[in-house]
């Protein structure tokens, strides 16, 4: 996560997101940077407009709670499943009782 934060800081400062710059930000935060991770993050973000990504992510996040609401049909289906489970448990208990008869 610290590499993403470092990339966000570099972007906010108007600096290029490079392996070297990422490692410097991580070092200045008092942590030991991982060269492979810095290289991976820098290459992944090459050519990416971070401000645009954040803008689009905020739009998606607002829309998610509306889509996440369950439908009335789903609630009815859960009730039916619970009723079926009770019948199945009762039938199973009845079958065990006949064994001890």
One Martini backbone bead per residue (centre of mass of N, CA, C, O) as a GRO file, in nm:
protein
  101
    1UNK     BB    1   0.055   0.065  -0.017
    2UNK     BB    2   0.298   0.263  -0.004
    3UNK     BB    3   0.330   0.285  -0.318
    4UNK     BB    4   0.064   0.424  -0.374
    5UNK     BB    5   0.110   0.667  -0.194
    6UNK     BB    6   0.365   0.758  -0.337
    7UNK     BB    7   0.230   0.802  -0.611
    8UNK     BB    8   0.030   1.016  -0.513
    9UNK     BB    9   0.244   1.218  -0.420
   10UNK     BB   10   0.388   1.253  -0.689
   11UNK     BB   11   0.141   1.350  -0.845
   12UNK     BB   12   0.076   1.598  -0.661
   13UNK     BB   13   0.378   1.717  -0.724
   14UNK     BB   14   0.441   1.660  -1.042
   15UNK     BB   15   0.584   1.387  -1.057
   16UNK     BB   16   0.741   1.124  -1.162
   17UNK     BB   17   0.672   0.774  -1.182
   18UNK     BB   18   0.937   0.612  -1.042
   19UNK     BB   19   1.145   0.402  -0.898
   20UNK     BB   20   1.322   0.615  -0.763
   21UNK     BB   21   1.096   0.795  -0.642
   22UNK     BB   22   0.960   0.578  -0.474
   23UNK     BB   23   1.206   0.507  -0.298
   24UNK     BB   24   1.242   0.790  -0.175
   25UNK     BB   25   0.968   0.807  -0.033
   26UNK     BB   26   0.998   0.554   0.141
   27UNK     BB   27   1.258   0.643   0.285
   28UNK     BB   28   1.138   0.917   0.402
   29UNK     BB   29   0.932   0.733   0.584
   30UNK     BB   30   1.127   0.496   0.717
   31UNK     BB   31   1.159   0.279   0.496
   32UNK     BB   32   1.213  -0.023   0.319
   33UNK     BB   33   1.267  -0.064   0.001
   34UNK     BB   34   1.139  -0.241  -0.285
   35UNK     BB   35   1.255  -0.269  -0.594
   36UNK     BB   36   1.044  -0.455  -0.729
   37UNK     BB   37   0.792  -0.297  -0.641
   38UNK     BB   38   0.868  -0.025  -0.764
   39UNK     BB   39   0.887  -0.131  -1.054
   40UNK     BB   40   0.598  -0.239  -1.077
   41UNK     BB   41   0.445   0.024  -1.019
   42UNK     BB   42   0.575   0.202  -1.235
   43UNK     BB   43   0.487   0.022  -1.479
   44UNK     BB   44   0.176   0.024  -1.416
   45UNK     BB   45   0.165   0.364  -1.422
   46UNK     BB   46   0.236   0.396  -1.704
   47UNK     BB   47   0.025   0.633  -1.854
   48UNK     BB   48  -0.137   0.712  -1.601
   49UNK     BB   49  -0.420   0.896  -1.492
   50UNK     BB   50  -0.482   0.942  -1.170
   51UNK     BB   51  -0.707   1.154  -1.161
   52UNK     BB   52  -0.898   0.994  -1.347
   53UNK     BB   53  -0.920   0.737  -1.176
   54UNK     BB   54  -1.037   0.873  -0.925
   55UNK     BB   55  -1.285   0.994  -1.056
   56UNK     BB   56  -1.406   0.717  -1.153
   57UNK     BB   57  -1.413   0.578  -0.873
   58UNK     BB   58  -1.619   0.769  -0.744
   59UNK     BB   59  -1.855   0.703  -0.936
   60UNK     BB   60  -1.871   0.400  -0.872
   61UNK     BB   61  -1.909   0.412  -0.562
   62UNK     BB   62  -2.190   0.551  -0.569
   63UNK     BB   63  -2.338   0.314  -0.737
   64UNK     BB   64  -2.315   0.052  -0.559
   65UNK     BB   65  -2.537   0.066  -0.333
   66UNK     BB   66  -2.778   0.043  -0.528
   67UNK     BB   67  -2.696  -0.245  -0.652
   68UNK     BB   68  -2.679  -0.401  -0.358
   69UNK     BB   69  -2.970  -0.434  -0.341
   70UNK     BB   70  -3.204  -0.645  -0.266
   71UNK     BB   71  -3.450  -0.826  -0.373
   72UNK     BB   72  -3.759  -0.954  -0.307
   73UNK     BB   73  -3.704  -1.237  -0.430
   74UNK     BB   74  -3.462  -1.308  -0.247
   75UNK     BB   75  -3.614  -1.307   0.023
   76UNK     BB   76  -3.818  -1.529  -0.049
   77UNK     BB   77  -3.612  -1.751  -0.110
   78UNK     BB   78  -3.492  -1.766   0.176
   79UNK     BB   79  -3.753  -1.849   0.318
   80UNK     BB   80  -3.792  -2.114   0.160
   81UNK     BB   81  -3.525  -2.246   0.242
   82UNK     BB   82  -3.584  -2.253   0.547
   83UNK     BB   83  -3.838  -2.428   0.529
   84UNK     BB   84  -3.698  -2.671   0.395
   85UNK     BB   85  -3.496  -2.725   0.624
   86UNK     BB   86  -3.701  -2.795   0.845
   87UNK     BB   87  -3.826  -3.036   0.707
   88UNK     BB   88  -3.568  -3.198   0.677
   89UNK     BB   89  -3.503  -3.219   0.983
   90UNK     BB   90  -3.767  -3.359   1.070
   91UNK     BB   91  -3.737  -3.608   0.889
   92UNK     BB   92  -3.470  -3.700   1.007
   93UNK     BB   93  -3.569  -3.737   1.299
   94UNK     BB   94  -3.786  -3.948   1.233
   95UNK     BB   95  -3.592  -4.164   1.123
   96UNK     BB   96  -3.430  -4.203   1.390
   97UNK     BB   97  -3.666  -4.291   1.574
   98UNK     BB   98  -3.721  -4.565   1.424
   99UNK     BB   99  -3.458  -4.709   1.521
  100UNK     BB  100  -3.553  -4.691   1.848
  101UNK     BB  101  -3.887  -4.757   1.840
   0.00000   0.00000   0.00000
